[in-house]
């Protein structure tokens, strides 16, 4: 099976072409050791010896200069140095036909790798409206590689591209040297200054002497920009410092000989491009007037109207997520409960039934319940990306986000995290700069997601006086709820500054974004992207969330003798099966069961852990029961309400609006008779939940998106410390008042 790489600039229709070639059968994952996403898919060519081809979709990039993780990955894959991935047998370079000269810069670098290359001249259908005419045969002859005209969004030219790829692979097989046959005779690098070529030769000899053979292209890349020297896997770490020193000396020598790096490369490549397109492109004279995209941008990127439009659009998107996601989420919760009830009706009470219902079924439900929000959010993101508005949104918010030291691309993921941090963290994939992306991931959980809402509502309704302030215009309870929702966002500002100052030091990234022309989004492409994201979440995070849910169940179930509880549960179920059962008897059994469950959880490993941490949480105004509830809510924050209901012998069916649970909390006392829950205690709990990382699903998603356990552990530690400090300060200040 042949391996073919697909590469191109951003906004050239690469994803659409990938989906058209693979028919949507794609696997999404991260490259080994780096947080760069890749897609691979299978395509079939019936008329060639390569009937099955693995297509690798490389990250969108403007060059192979390896100034970012994405570009470094592309170089490693094309050079055959990516672990677990063979060097491609051929490469397809996607060029935007309407911006040919700029796109040829990347092609000029790819050609120097010596791989059999095929050019897909995409967006061919838009040339006429742009007043451009291109002769593809002349272009193919000039470049020395096959050129196929395509329009991926309309699936035009896909069959021709597959046929040309089959011919290219067969030709490469029959050739003694694919490099000699497919590499054009005249390359941009041949016009590099002689001192530069001499330095490359000297470095090549030195690398060979160290037993580290590097392709000439990579040595050129290192000499032009040595900032990524440490990321080259082929260079042993013991040589990294010496490599950096030798490159620095070579660059000083080149500077003394008048070779300006990297300016000379840009000049050489564009001179080569100018020669290649001479007589190939004809620009038809037309009346100079603003295009439709320019006319739309006058409004959508306007200083005030554009910002207003963006705010209204974001409001509608997140309202839509709330409206549309609530129905399927309720349906998933209902289905989970229904399946659990069916299992309970078929099995006698015991550890196996509890494992199936409270561990596995509840764990599966906790995974599936996120899917509606994820699917709807990525549906809107895909529409914004495919239509061309996403880059405008980033442009509009860039000035605001620069306060945090990030670009406008971080805004949408952070806004998404107010609904749920999981899709928000996954949405950071649109951020190319690693520094910005990592900071966005690490502060996204600080946004108050919907899972914190039940905690806020329960504490506010039970302990915040229902009175108005400021002459009756503002209600105290509403003001506290708003403050809790805004707290995380406000705290994220200094946290982002500290992360950039000490964890990810360096200069702020330059915000450069291409504002591509507006177009109608392709429904096929949009749905394909949503499907990929849903599958990625299930494959990456779902399994770990399920395992963690089962482990938390085990900690809350064992040890302890559950015999009396199982007997009482069996009696209640038998009583409920009787048509004319005695309600008082059922009520007595339910009270007994709730009491036994409260005793069981206090005797469990989870309860023991709560006793251990009581001295730690006592300065926050908490007792051991609150500590147990906080530990039990690790799979999902909102579980704390049901856990408190179980602890206080009311059953797990309590919600944030339960008056019985609120009354029990108000009546809870310390051994000396002092109330456990006061306004200070309630605010302490709310502040803790506003700032903590008390959500295993979020931490697992961070692990999958960063490809390392280091960052979820870091997130948990710093957010827990931040939450503890905030809760302690609030409790002591309010107790003092």
C-alpha positions in Angstrom: 0.0 0.0 0.0 1.4 3.4 -1.0 1.5 6.4 1.3 0.7 9.8 -0.2 1.0 13.1 1.7 -1.4 16.0 1.1 -0.1 19.4 1.9 -1.1 23.0 1.1 -1.5 26.5 2.5 -4.5 27.2 4.8 -7.7 28.1 3.1 -6.9 26.2 -0.1 -9.6 23.6 0.2 -7.3 20.9 1.5 -9.8 19.4 3.9 -12.5 19.3 1.3 -10.2 17.6 -1.2 -9.1 15.1 1.5 -12.7 14.2 2.2 -13.5 13.9 -1.5 -10.6 11.5 -2.0 -11.2 9.4 1.0 -15.0 9.5 1.0 -15.0 10.6 4.6 -13.3 7.5 6.0 -10.7 9.3 8.1 -8.9 8.6 11.4 -8.0 11.6 13.6 -5.1 11.6 16.1 -2.0 13.3 17.3 1.5 12.7 15.9 3.7 10.9 18.5 5.2 13.2 21.0 3.7 16.5 19.7 0.3 18.2 20.0 -0.3 18.4 16.3 -3.3 16.8 14.9 -3.2 14.6 11.8 -5.7 12.8 9.7 -5.2 9.6 7.6 -7.6 8.0 5.3 -7.8 5.2 2.7 -8.5 5.7 -1.0 -8.7 3.2 -3.8 -7.3 3.4 -7.3 -8.8 0.6 -9.4 -6.7 0.9 -12.5 -3.2 0.9 -11.0 -1.0 -1.5 -9.1 -1.6 0.6 -6.0 -5.2 -0.3 -5.4 -5.2 0.9 -1.8 -3.5 4.2 -0.8 -3.1 5.7 2.7 -3.5 9.5 2.4 -1.9 11.6 5.1 -3.4 15.1 5.5 -0.5 17.3 6.8 -1.2 20.5 8.7 -2.0 23.6 6.7 1.2 25.6 6.3 2.7 28.4 4.3 6.3 27.0 4.3 8.5 24.2 5.5 10.8 26.5 7.5 9.8 24.7 10.7 9.0 27.9 12.7 6.1 26.1 14.3 5.2 22.6 15.5 2.9 22.2 12.5 5.7 23.0 10.0 8.2 20.8 11.9 5.8 17.9 11.6 5.3 18.4 7.9 9.1 18.3 7.4 9.5 15.2 9.5 6.7 13.4 7.7 8.0 14.3 4.2 11.5 13.4 5.2 10.5 10.0 6.6 11.5 10.8 10.2 8.1 10.6 11.8 7.9 7.5 14.1 5.3 4.9 12.9 4.8 6.6 9.5 6.7 5.6 6.4 8.2 8.3 4.1 5.5 9.1 1.5 5.8 7.6 -1.9 4.4 10.7 -3.4 3.0 14.1 -2.3 0.0 16.1 -3.5 0.4 19.9 -3.2 -2.8 21.9 -3.1 -2.5 25.3 -4.8 -5.2 28.0 -4.7 -5.5 28.9 -8.4 -6.6 32.4 -7.5 -3.4 33.0 -5.5 -1.0 31.0 -7.5 2.3 32.9 -7.0 2.0 32.9 -3.2 1.1 29.2 -3.1 4.0 28.3 -5.3 6.4 29.3 -2.5 5.5 26.1 -0.6 5.7 24.0 -3.7 9.2 25.3 -4.4 10.3 23.9 -1.0 8.4 20.6 -1.4 10.0 19.9 -4.8 13.5 20.1 -3.2 12.6 17.0 -1.1 12.8 14.9 -4.2 9.5 13.2 -3.8 7.2 12.4 -6.8 4.9 15.4 -6.7 1.4 16.1 -8.1 -0.1 19.5 -8.1 -3.9 20.0 -7.5 -4.8 23.4 -8.9 -7.9 23.9 -6.7 -10.7 26.5 -6.8 -10.5 26.4 -10.6 -14.2 27.3 -10.8 -13.5 30.8 -9.3 -10.9 31.9 -11.8 -13.3 33.4 -14.3 -15.0 35.6 -11.6 -11.5 36.7 -10.5 -10.6 37.7 -14.1 -7.7 35.2 -14.2 -6.8 32.7 -16.9 -4.2 29.9 -16.4 -2.8 27.5 -18.9 -2.5 24.2 -16.9 -0.4 22.4 -19.6 2.1 25.2 -19.7 2.2 25.4 -15.9 2.9 21.6 -15.8 5.7 21.9 -18.3 7.2 24.9 -16.5 7.1 23.2 -13.1 8.1 19.8 -14.3 5.3 18.0 -12.4 1.7 16.9 -13.4 -1.0 19.5 -12.8 -4.7 18.7 -12.4 -7.4 21.3 -12.2 -9.9 20.7 -9.3 -12.7 22.3 -7.4 -12.9 20.2 -4.2 -16.1 21.8 -2.9 -17.9 20.8 -6.1 -16.0 17.5 -6.4 -14.8 18.6 -9.8 -11.6 17.0 -11.1 -11.4 14.4 -8.3 -11.4 11.5 -10.7 -8.7 13.1 -12.8 -6.6 13.7 -9.7 -6.9 10.0 -8.7 -6.0 8.9 -12.3 -3.0 11.2 -12.4 -1.9 10.0 -8.9 -2.0 6.4 -10.1 0.1 7.2 -13.2 2.6 9.1 -11.0 3.0 6.2 -8.6 3.5 3.7 -11.4 6.0 6.0 -13.1 7.9 6.3 -9.8 8.1 2.5 -9.4 9.4 1.9 -12.9 12.0 4.6 -12.6 15.5 3.7 -11.2 15.6 7.1 -9.4 12.3 8.8 -8.6 14.3 11.8 -7.5 16.0 12.3 -10.9 12.8 11.7 -12.9 10.4 13.9 -10.9 12.6 16.6 -9.5 12.5 19.6 -11.9 15.9 20.5 -13.4 15.8 24.1 -12.2 15.0 24.6 -8.4 14.9 27.8 -6.4 17.7 26.6 -4.1 20.2 26.4 -7.0 20.1 30.2 -7.1 21.0 30.5 -3.4 24.2 32.5 -2.8 27.5 30.5 -3.2 28.6 31.1 0.4 25.3 29.7 1.7 25.7 26.5 -0.4 29.3 26.2 0.7 28.2 26.3 4.4 25.5 23.7 3.8 28.2 21.4 2.3 30.4 21.9 5.3 27.6 21.2 7.7 26.6 18.1 5.8 30.1 16.7 6.1 30.1 17.5 9.9 26.7 15.8 10.4 28.0 12.7 8.5 31.1 12.6 10.7 28.8 12.5 13.8 26.8 9.6 12.4 23.8 11.8 11.9 23.0 12.0 8.2 20.5 14.9 7.4 18.9 15.6 4.1 20.3 18.7 2.4 16.9 20.4 2.6 16.9 20.1 6.4 20.4 21.4 6.8 19.3 24.4 4.7 16.2 24.9 7.0 18.4 24.8 10.1 20.9 27.3 8.7 18.1 29.7 7.7 16.2 29.3 11.0 17.8 27.4 13.9 15.0 28.0 16.4 13.6 24.5 15.8 16.9 22.6 16.0 15.9 20.9 19.2 12.7 19.5 17.6 14.5 17.4 14.9 14.2 13.8 16.1 17.1 12.7 13.9 19.5 15.0 15.8 20.6 13.3 19.1 20.0 15.5 22.1 23.7 15.2 23.1 24.5 17.1 19.8 21.9 19.8 20.1 24.0 22.4 21.9 26.9 21.7 19.5 24.6 21.9 16.5 23.3 25.2 17.7 26.8 26.5 18.2 28.0 25.5 14.7 24.9 26.9 13.0 25.4 30.2 14.9 29.1 30.3 13.7 28.0 29.6 10.1 25.3 32.4 10.3 27.9 34.8 11.5 30.2 33.9 8.7 27.4 34.3 6.1 26.6 37.7 7.6 30.2 38.8 7.2 30.0 37.8 3.5 26.8 39.8 3.0 24.3 37.0 2.9 21.1 38.3 4.6 19.2 35.5 6.3 16.3 34.8 5.5 15.9 37.6 3.0 18.0 35.9 0.3 15.7 32.8 0.3 12.6 34.8 -0.2 14.1 36.7 -3.1 15.5 33.5 -4.7 12.2 31.6 -4.4 10.0 34.4 -5.7 12.5 34.9 -8.6 12.1 31.2 -9.4 8.3 31.6 -9.2 8.3 34.6 -11.5 10.2 32.5 -14.1 7.8 29.5 -13.7 4.6 31.6 -14.2 5.8 33.7 -17.1 3.4 33.2 -20.0 1.2 30.9 -17.9 -1.1 33.4 -16.1 -3.2 36.0 -17.9 -5.0 38.6 -15.9 -7.9 40.0 -17.8 -8.4 43.8 -17.5 -11.6 44.6 -15.7 -13.1 47.6 -14.0 -11.5 48.3 -10.7 -14.2 47.8 -8.1 -14.5 46.2 -4.8 -15.3 42.5 -4.8 -18.4 41.2 -3.0 -16.2 40.0 -0.1 -14.7 43.4 0.2 -18.1 45.0 0.3 -19.3 42.6 3.0 -16.1 43.2 5.0 -16.8 47.0 5.1 -19.6 46.1 7.4 -18.5 42.9 9.2 -15.0 44.2 10.0 -16.2 47.7 10.9 -14.9 49.1 14.2 -18.4 49.3 15.7 -20.9 47.5 13.5 -18.6 44.5 13.0 -18.1 44.2 16.8 -21.8 44.5 17.4 -22.5 41.8 14.7 -19.9 39.5 16.3 -21.4 39.9 19.8 -24.9 39.2 18.5 -23.7 36.2 16.5 -21.9 34.7 19.5 -25.0 35.3 21.6 -27.2 33.5 19.1 -24.7 30.6 18.7 -24.5 29.9 22.5 -28.2 30.4 22.9 -28.7 27.8 20.2 -26.3 25.4 22.0 -28.4 25.9 25.1 -31.7 25.5 23.3 -30.9 22.6 20.9 -28.5 20.7 23.2 -30.9 20.5 26.1 -33.4 18.2 24.3 -30.9 15.5 23.3 -29.1 15.8 26.6 -32.4 15.3 28.5 -33.0 12.4 26.1 -29.6 10.8 26.9 -30.2 11.2 30.7 -33.7 9.7 30.3 -32.3 6.8 28.3 -29.5 6.2 30.9 -32.1 6.2 33.7 -34.4 3.9 31.7 -31.7 1.4 31.0 -30.6 1.5 34.6 -34.2 0.8 35.7 -34.5 -2.1 33.3 -31.3 -3.7 34.7 -32.6 -3.1 38.3 -35.8 -4.9 37.4 -33.9 -7.9 36.1 -31.3 -8.3 38.8 -31.3 -8.6 42.5 -29.6 -5.8 44.5 -25.9 -6.4 45.0 -22.4 -5.3 43.9 -22.8 -6.5 40.2 -26.0 -4.5 39.8 -24.5 -1.5 41.4 -21.5 -1.7 39.1 -23.6 -2.0 36.0 -26.1 0.8 37.0 -24.1 3.2 39.1 -20.7 2.6 37.5 -20.8 1.5 33.9 -24.3 2.8 32.7 -23.8 6.1 34.6 -20.3 6.4 33.2 -21.4 5.8 29.6 -24.2 8.4 30.2 -21.6 10.9 31.5 -19.7 10.5 28.2 -22.6 10.6 25.9 -24.3 13.6 27.6 -21.5 15.9 26.2 -22.0 14.9 22.6 -24.9 17.3 21.8 -23.0 20.3 23.0 -19.8 19.2 21.1 -21.7 18.4 17.9 -23.7 21.7 17.9 -20.7 23.8 18.8 -18.5 22.3 16.1 -21.3 22.5 13.6 -21.3 26.3 14.0 -17.5 26.4 14.1 -17.4 24.5 10.8 -19.9 26.9 9.2 -17.9 29.9 10.4 -14.6 28.4 9.1 -16.0 27.2 5.7 -17.8 30.4 5.0 -14.7 32.5 5.7 -16.1 34.4 8.7 -13.9 32.7 11.3 -10.9 34.7 10.3 -12.9 37.9 10.5 -14.1 37.0 14.0 -10.5 36.4 15.1 -9.5 39.7 13.6 -12.3 41.6 15.4 -11.4 40.1 18.8 -7.6 40.3 18.4 -7.3 43.7 20.1 -9.3 42.5 23.1 -7.4 39.2 23.4 -4.1 41.0 23.1 -4.8 42.2 26.7 -4.2 38.5 27.7 -1.2 38.3 25.4 -3.1 36.0 23.0 -4.5 36.4 19.5 -8.2 36.7 18.5 -8.3 33.0 17.7 -8.4 32.2 21.4 -11.7 34.0 21.9 -14.1 31.4 20.5 -12.6 28.5 22.5 -12.9 30.5 25.7 -16.4 31.6 24.9 -17.3 27.9 24.2 -16.0 26.9 27.6 -18.8 28.8 29.3 -21.1 26.1 27.9 -18.6 23.3 28.5 -14.8 23.3 28.7 -14.5 20.1 26.7 -15.6 21.4 23.3 -13.9 24.7 24.2 -10.5 22.9 24.7 -11.1 20.9 21.5 -11.8 24.1 19.6 -8.3 25.3 20.3 -7.2 23.2 17.4 -7.8 26.2 15.2 -4.9 28.0 17.0 -1.7 27.4 15.1 0.7 29.0 17.6 1.6 26.5 20.3 2.1 29.1 23.0 -1.3 30.6 22.5 -3.0 27.3 22.2 -1.5 25.9 25.4 -2.4 29.0 27.4 -5.9 28.9 26.0 -6.2 25.2 27.0 -5.0 25.9 30.5 -7.3 28.8 31.2 -10.4 27.4 29.4 -11.5 25.4 32.5 -11.6 28.7 34.5 -14.7 29.8 32.5 -17.8 28.9 34.5 -19.4 26.0 32.6 -23.0 24.9 33.0 -22.0 22.0 35.3 -21.2 24.6 38.0 -24.7 26.1 37.8 -26.4 23.5 40.2 -23.8 24.2 42.9 -24.4 28.0 42.6 -28.2 27.7 42.5 -28.3 25.4 45.6 -26.0 27.6 47.7 -27.6 30.9 46.6 -31.2 29.8 47.1 -30.4 28.3 50.5 -28.1 31.0 52.0 -28.1 34.3 50.1 -31.0 36.5 51.3 -33.6 37.1 48.7 -33.6 40.9 48.9 -32.8 43.7 46.5 -30.0 46.3 46.5 -29.4 49.6 44.8 -32.9 50.8 45.2 -34.5 47.5 44.1 -32.8 47.4 40.7 -30.5 44.5 41.5 -31.4 41.3 43.4 -28.8 40.0 45.8 -29.2 36.4 44.6 -28.9 37.4 41.0 -25.9 39.5 41.7 -24.1 36.6 43.4 -24.9 34.2 40.6 -23.5 36.7 38.1 -20.4 37.2 40.2 -19.8 33.5 40.3 -20.2 33.1 36.6 -17.8 36.0 35.9 -15.2 35.1 38.6 -13.3 32.6 36.5 -13.1 34.8 33.5 -11.7 37.7 35.6 -9.2 35.4 37.3 -8.1 34.0 33.9 -6.5 37.4 33.0 -3.7 37.3 35.6 -3.4 33.6 35.2 -2.8 33.9 31.5 -0.2 36.6 32.2 1.6 34.4 34.7 1.5 31.4 32.3 3.0 33.4 29.5 5.6 35.0 31.8 6.9 31.9 33.5 5.5 28.7 31.9 5.6 29.7 28.2 8.1 32.5 28.1 8.8 34.2 24.8 7.7 37.0 22.5 4.0 37.3 21.8 3.0 35.7 18.5 2.6 37.9 15.5 -1.1 37.8 14.4 -1.1 37.2 10.7 -4.3 35.8 9.2 -5.5 35.5 5.7 -9.0 36.9 5.1 -10.1 34.5 2.3 -13.1 35.3 0.2 -16.6 34.5 1.6 -18.3 31.5 0.1 -21.3 29.3 0.9 -20.2 26.5 3.3 -20.4 23.0 2.0 -22.9 21.0 4.0 -21.0 17.8 3.3 -17.8 19.3 4.6 -19.5 20.8 7.7 -21.1 17.5 8.6 -17.9 15.6 8.0 -16.0 17.9 10.4 -18.7 17.5 13.1 -18.6 13.7 12.6 -14.8 13.7 13.0 -14.9 15.7 16.2 -17.6 13.6 17.7 -15.7 10.4 16.9 -12.5 11.9 18.2 -14.1 12.8 21.5 -15.5 9.3 21.9 -12.2 7.6 21.0 -9.9 9.9 22.9 -11.7 11.0 26.0 -14.7 8.7 26.3 -12.9 5.6 27.4 -10.9 7.4 30.1 -13.9 9.2 31.4 -15.7 5.8 31.7 -12.8 4.2 33.5 -12.6 7.1 35.9 -16.3 7.0 36.6 -16.1 3.2 37.5 -13.1 3.9 39.8 -15.0 6.6 41.6 -18.0 4.3 42.0 -15.7 1.6 43.5 -14.3 4.1 45.9 -17.8 5.1 47.0 -19.0 1.5 47.2 -16.2 -0.5 48.9 -15.6 -1.6 51.6 -18.6 -2.1 54.0 -21.3 -4.7 54.4 -24.1 -3.8 51.9 -26.2 -6.8 53.0 -28.8 -4.7 55.0 -29.0 -2.1 52.2 -29.6 -4.8 49.6 -32.2 -6.5 51.7 -34.0 -3.2 52.3 -33.8 -2.3 48.6 -35.3 -5.7 47.6 -38.2 -5.2 50.1 -38.9 -1.8 48.6 -38.9 -3.1 45.1 -41.2 -6.0 46.0 -43.5 -3.5 47.8 -43.6 -1.2 44.8 -44.6 -4.1 42.6 -47.8 -4.6 44.6 -50.7 -2.6 43.0 -52.3 -1.6 46.4 -49.1 -1.2 48.4 -49.0 0.7 51.7 -47.5 4.2 51.0 -46.4 4.6 54.6 -44.5 1.3 54.5 -42.8 2.4 51.2 -41.9 5.7 52.8 -40.4 3.9 55.8 -38.3 1.7 53.6 -37.1 4.6 51.5 -36.1 6.4 54.7 -34.2 3.3 55.9 -32.5 2.9 52.5 -31.4 6.6 52.5 -30.0 6.2 56.0 -28.1 3.0 55.0 -26.7 4.7 51.9 -25.5 7.6 54.0 -23.8 5.1 56.4 -22.3 3.2 53.5 -20.7 6.2 51.8 -19.3 7.4 55.2 -17.7 3.9 55.6 -16.4 3.7 52.0 -12.9 4.6 50.8 -14.3 7.8 49.6 -15.8 8.6 53.0 -12.4 7.7 54.7 -10.7 10.1 52.3 -13.2 12.7 53.3 -12.3 12.2 57.0 -8.6 12.5 56.0 -9.0 15.8 54.2 -11.3 17.4 56.9 -8.4 19.0 58.7 -7.3 20.4 55.3 -10.7 21.8 54.3 -11.6 23.0 57.9 -10.0 26.4 57.3 -12.5 26.9 54.4 -15.4 26.4 56.8 -16.1 22.9 55.5 -16.7 19.7 57.4 -15.9 16.1 56.3 -19.2 15.7 54.6 -18.5 18.6 52.2 -15.1 17.1 51.6 -16.7 13.7 50.6 -19.2 15.5 48.3 -16.3 17.4 46.6 -14.3 14.2 46.1 -17.4 12.3 44.7 -18.0 15.2 42.3 -14.7 14.6 40.5 -16.4 12.8 37.5 -18.7 15.8 37.1 -19.2 18.9 39.2 -23.0 18.7 39.3 -22.8 15.3 41.1 -22.1 17.2 44.4 -25.8 18.0 44.8 -26.9 14.3 44.5 -24.0 13.3 46.8 -25.1 15.8 49.4 -28.6 14.3 49.2 -27.2 10.8 49.8 -25.0 12.0 52.7 -27.9 13.7 54.4 -30.1 10.7 54.0 -32.4 12.3 51.4 -31.5 10.0 48.5 -29.5 10.7 45.3 -32.5 12.1 43.5 -32.1 15.7 44.9 -31.4 18.6 42.6 -30.4 22.3 43.1 -34.1 23.3 43.6 -34.7 20.7 46.4 -36.2 22.5 49.4 -35.6 19.5 51.6 -31.9 19.4 50.9 -31.6 23.2 51.5 -33.3 22.7 54.8 -31.0 19.9 55.8 -27.9 22.0 54.9 -29.3 24.9 57.0 -29.8 22.6 60.0 -26.4 20.8 59.9 -24.2 21.7 62.9 -20.8 21.2 64.2 -20.4 19.1 67.5 -20.5 22.3 69.5 -23.9 23.3 68.0 -22.6 26.0 65.5 -24.1 25.8 62.0 -21.9 24.2 59.4 -23.4 26.1 56.6 -23.4 29.9 56.8 -23.3 32.5 54.1 -19.5 32.5 54.4 -19.4 28.8 54.0 -21.7 28.8 51.0 -19.6 31.5 49.2 -16.5 29.6 50.0 -18.0 26.5 48.3 -19.1 28.5 45.3 -15.7 30.2 44.9 -13.9 26.8 45.1 -16.1 25.3 42.4 -15.7 28.4 40.3 -12.0 28.1 40.2 -11.2 24.4 40.7 -10.5 21.7 38.1 -13.1 19.4 39.6 -14.0 17.6 36.3 -12.3 14.5 35.2 -13.7 14.8 31.7 -12.0 18.2 31.2 -8.7 16.8 32.5 -8.9 13.8 30.2 -9.6 16.1 27.3 -6.5 18.2 28.1 -4.5 15.0 28.2 -5.7 14.0 24.8 -5.3 17.4 23.2 -1.8 18.0 24.6 -0.7 14.4 24.2 0.8 14.4 27.7 -0.3 13.8 31.3 1.9 16.7 32.4 -0.6 19.4 31.5 -3.8 17.9 33.1 -1.8 17.3 36.3 -0.5 20.9 36.1 -4.0 22.2 35.5 -5.4 20.2 38.5 -2.6 21.4 40.8 -2.7 25.0 39.9 -6.5 25.3 39.8 -7.0 23.4 43.0 -4.4 25.6 44.8 -6.1 28.7 43.3 -9.5 27.5 44.3 -8.4 26.7 47.8 -6.7 30.1 48.3 -9.8 31.9 46.9 -12.2 29.9 49.1 -10.0 30.6 52.2 -9.9 34.3 51.5 -13.6 34.6 50.9 -14.6 32.6 54.0 -12.3 34.5 56.3 -13.4 37.9 54.9 -17.1 37.1 55.1 -16.7 35.6 58.6 -14.9 38.7 59.8 -17.8 40.9 58.5 
